[in-house]
Amino acid sequence: MRAPFYKRTMYQAAAITPEQAFNGSAISRIGQFNDAFVSSPDDMGTYTDISEEYPWLDAETAYLPMGGENNTWAPPRTNCTTALEEMERFHWSYINTDYLETTISNWNSQGCLDTMKKKLGYRFTLIEGTYPDAAQTGSGMDIHISIRNDGFAAPINPRLGELILRNSSSGEIYHLPLKSDPRFWAAGVTTTIQETILLPTNIPAGSYELLLNLPDAEDTLNSRPEYSIQLANASTWEPATGFNNLFHTISISAGIPTTFGDVPFDHPLHDYIEALYQAGYTAGCSTSPLMYCPDTILDRAQSAVFMLRGQMGAGYTPPPAPWDTFADDWTGFEWAEPWAEGMWQEGLTAGCQPSPLMYCPATQLPRVEASVFGLRMKYGVNYTPPAGTGTLFADMTDTSYWGIGWAEQAYQDGLLPACGADSGTGKPLFCPSELVDRAWGAYLIVMAKTFRCHSFLRVGPTYPMLKKSLKAVQSLRGLFETEAVKPLPKIN
């Protein structure tokens, strides 16, 4: 748009936020075009109130395109000093070099045109990088990369970021996506990319060169090197591939195979997730490829599967249709309705509300409710813990709170570890409202089912440091299959 006034009037007076950026909405797609750049004090009507519009434009253009042209040589405003200051402040990505030719010529004679050419848009420079010398397939590879953006702006279009592993002998290439979005590598800032990259199991053992690739996100363009971002560092760019060479070699060896593609062997709860799978409690969250989704929050729908198989055995299948006990809308949870029906028929649930009778499959489990689940899985459906003391946790001191006894007992039994420590008292924190993900759900169930007889699995009331032993994992299958069936709790 020609002037800030138009967008602020038509849409919103506030500048776009990082959360709104690039979400496809109108305000995330409409940028600015100043066709009278530094041509007069108000740029010939571009601005109506610079005290408001300058800060707005500063924030707005961090995520939106900004450019234009000059139409009048009007020093001193048009001189290099002001032009560079405003290009930098308002994140300019482009300027018309055909108009006004007088202005462009004067910028050249004053010595700032080359600076503009270098800094319009983004200009990424690799500052430092830390990479491993060796890694194993199926495991995480820790990388640390610092990149400074010396340009006026950040990328506007979607931009992929990935590491490239290139076999030193065969030239075979493997792409490892980064989570970091180059559109948020802000101008004038050094961005640190610190990630653990999971190495696929299909990478052959060998020596690999490490490279950085920043290709276009469009399918028809992302393999064309002329559309990839070239770092400003000398000697890193490969024009034939579009890769930036990081001049580091990694020796990759074959790691220990893992069941789930998203649970590498060095995942802190790998052994517990593996035990849950071997016991037949879970088939994962997808089958092709086999995935567990360890970071997905556990809900009542998923809990039904765990509870029924824990009560009835790994071979349990839910009852056939019709399933008409609960009045829930099962959209998105169609698979869970027969499991809810099984919970009802086996007396393991009274629903989440009585009238109308509902199961609430999407309701997620906080830690305090998960402690009830684990303790009753361990001790039986009629179990009630001792009264809570209110002295164990820094964040659970009210003895009238219904969950305090459950939380204290679950912690003491090792079913749920502390979530941290209070900086003042040093006492552990329980975080009763924090939601439980599927990884910690696996830990809770395995601990509840094996705690009494198999103490080698017990860990103290802190986050576990787990042995990585396939033999131990494999032995769990027999333990689960031979252990006597225990009554499980109702989910109310």
QUICOR-V916789 format. One record per residue. N is the residue number from 1. RES is the residue in one letter. SS is DSSP state (2 for helix, 1 for strand, 0 for the rest). Layout:
n: <N N>
res: <RES RES>
ss: <SS SS>
This chain:
n: <1 2 3 4 5 6 7 8 9 10 11 12 13 14 15 16 17 18 19 20 21 22 23 24 25 26 27 28 29 30 31 32 33 34 35 36 37 38 39 40 41 42 43 44 45 46 47 48 49 50 51 52 53 54 55 56 57 58 59 60 61 62 63 64 65 66 67 68 69 70 71 72 73 74 75 76 77 78 79 80 81 82 83 84 85 86 87 88 89 90 91 92 93 94 95 96 97 98 99 100 101 102 103 104 105 106 107 108 109 110 111 112 113 114 115 116 117 118 119 120 121 122 123 124 125 126 127 128 129 130 131 132 133 134 135 136 137 138 139 140 141 142 143 144 145 146 147 148 149 150 151 152 153 154 155 156 157 158 159 160 161 162 163 164 165 166 167 168 169 170 171 172 173 174 175 176 177 178 179 180 181 182 183 184 185 186 187 188 189 190 191 192 193 194 195 196 197 198 199 200 201 202 203 204 205 206 207 208 209 210 211 212 213 214 215 216 217 218 219 220 221 222 223 224 225 226 227 228 229 230 231 232 233 234 235 236 237 238 239 240 241 242 243 244 245 246 247 248 249 250 251 252 253 254 255 256 257 258 259 260 261 262 263 264 265 266 267 268 269 270 271 272 273 274 275 276 277 278 279 280 281 282 283 284 285 286 287 288 289 290 291 292 293 294 295 296 297 298 299 300 301 302 303 304 305 306 307 308 309 310 311 312 313 314 315 316 317 318 319 320 321 322 323 324 325 326 327 328 329 330 331 332 333 334 335 336 337 338 339 340 341 342 343 344 345 346 347 348 349 350 351 352 353 354 355 356 357 358 359 360 361 362 363 364 365 366 367 368 369 370 371 372 373 374 375 376 377 378 379 380 381 382 383 384 385 386 387 388 389 390 391 392 393 394 395 396 397 398 399 400 401 402 403 404 405 406 407 408 409 410 411 412 413 414 415 416 417 418 419 420 421 422 423 424 425 426 427 428 429 430 431 432 433 434 435 436 437 438 439 440 441 442 443 444 445 446 447 448 449 450 451 452 453 454 455 456 457 458 459 460 461 462 463 464 465 466 467 468 469 470 471 472 473 474 475 476 477 478 479 480 481 482 483 484 485 486 487 488 489 490 491 492>
res: <M R A P F Y K R T M Y Q A A A I T P E Q A F N G S A I S R I G Q F N D A F V S S P D D M G T Y T D I S E E Y P W L D A E T A Y L P M G G E N N T W A P P R T N C T T A L E E M E R F H W S Y I N T D Y L E T T I S N W N S Q G C L D T M K K K L G Y R F T L I E G T Y P D A A Q T G S G M D I H I S I R N D G F A A P I N P R L G E L I L R N S S S G E I Y H L P L K S D P R F W A A G V T T T I Q E T I L L P T N I P A G S Y E L L L N L P D A E D T L N S R P E Y S I Q L A N A S T W E P A T G F N N L F H T I S I S A G I P T T F G D V P F D H P L H D Y I E A L Y Q A G Y T A G C S T S P L M Y C P D T I L D R A Q S A V F M L R G Q M G A G Y T P P P A P W D T F A D D W T G F E W A E P W A E G M W Q E G L T A G C Q P S P L M Y C P A T Q L P R V E A S V F G L R M K Y G V N Y T P P A G T G T L F A D M T D T S Y W G I G W A E Q A Y Q D G L L P A C G A D S G T G K P L F C P S E L V D R A W G A Y L I V M A K T F R C H S F L R V G P T Y P M L K K S L K A V Q S L R G L F E T E A V K P L P K I N>
ss: <0 0 0 2 2 2 2 2 2 2 0 0 0 0 0 0 0 0 0 0 0 0 0 0 0 0 0 0 0 0 0 1 1 1 0 0 0 0 0 0 0 0 0 0 0 0 0 0 0 2 2 2 2 2 2 2 2 2 2 2 0 0 0 0 0 1 1 1 0 0 0 0 0 0 0 0 0 0 0 2 2 2 2 2 2 2 2 2 2 0 0 0 0 1 1 0 0 0 0 0 2 2 2 2 2 2 2 2 2 2 0 0 2 2 2 2 2 2 2 0 0 0 0 1 1 1 1 1 1 1 1 0 0 1 1 1 0 0 0 1 1 1 1 1 1 1 1 1 1 0 0 0 0 0 0 0 0 0 1 0 0 1 1 1 1 1 1 0 0 0 0 0 1 1 1 1 1 0 0 0 0 2 2 2 0 0 0 0 0 1 1 1 1 1 1 1 1 1 0 0 0 0 0 0 0 1 1 1 1 1 1 1 1 0 0 1 0 0 0 0 0 0 0 0 2 2 2 0 0 0 0 0 0 0 0 0 1 1 0 0 0 0 1 1 1 1 1 1 1 1 1 1 1 0 0 0 0 0 0 0 0 0 0 0 0 0 0 0 0 2 2 2 2 2 2 2 2 2 0 0 0 0 0 0 0 1 1 0 0 1 1 0 0 0 0 0 1 0 1 2 2 2 2 2 2 2 2 2 2 2 2 2 0 0 0 0 0 0 0 0 0 0 0 0 0 0 0 0 0 0 0 0 0 2 2 2 2 2 2 2 2 2 2 2 2 0 0 0 1 0 0 0 1 1 0 0 1 1 0 0 0 0 0 1 0 1 2 2 2 2 2 2 2 2 2 2 2 2 2 0 0 0 0 0 0 0 0 0 0 0 0 0 1 0 0 1 0 0 0 0 0 0 0 2 2 2 2 2 2 2 2 2 0 0 0 0 0 0 0 1 1 0 0 0 0 0 0 1 1 0 0 0 0 0 1 0 1 2 2 2 2 2 2 2 2 2 2 2 2 2 0 0 0 0 2 2 2 0 0 0 0 0 0 0 0 0 0 0 0 2 2 2 2 2 2 2 2 2 2 2 2 2 0 0 0 0 0 0 0 0 1 0>
